[in-house]
Amino acid sequence: INADILTNLDIFQFEDFHQRSDALISLAVTNRTTSRNLLFDANDRLCGWRNNITKEEKIAINMQPLREMAYSCVTIFQPEVFAFIRQKGKFSLTETYLDLADGNMILGYDHTGDDFVDVGKPQSVEKAEMIFK
């Protein structure tokens, strides 16, 4: 989980989903408005990414239709994933997810309805204080 994320996602349900799915990576996602979305097929498999401001897209698996979901910055990795990462230095994990998506099972876990606040944005601190008293 990213250090600036507050959520009441049930980590035990998320872990159970990951274990039952046999995914290499499971990504917690929600149906909320955001500037960037991960794109999933009907089976919740990661297929791509879209920047909703610039309209840039990166498609790893060409499937239609694709469902847009917001990444919650909470992820479960199988340990072997680290041997597959090709990126070096500073990089976005989204690059890695898309790089691995075609040959590996990377799934989205929908936790829509759970509280979620990115407190890395100063304007979100007051919201977080109200939600997570």
Beta strands, then each sheet from edge to edge (+ up, - down):
strand 1: 5-7
strand 2: 25-30
strand 3: 36-40
strand 4: 46-51
strand 5: 57-59
strand 6: 67-77
strand 7: 106-110
strand 8: 116-118
sheet 1: 1+ 8-
sheet 2: 5+ 4- 3+ 6- 2+ 7+
end
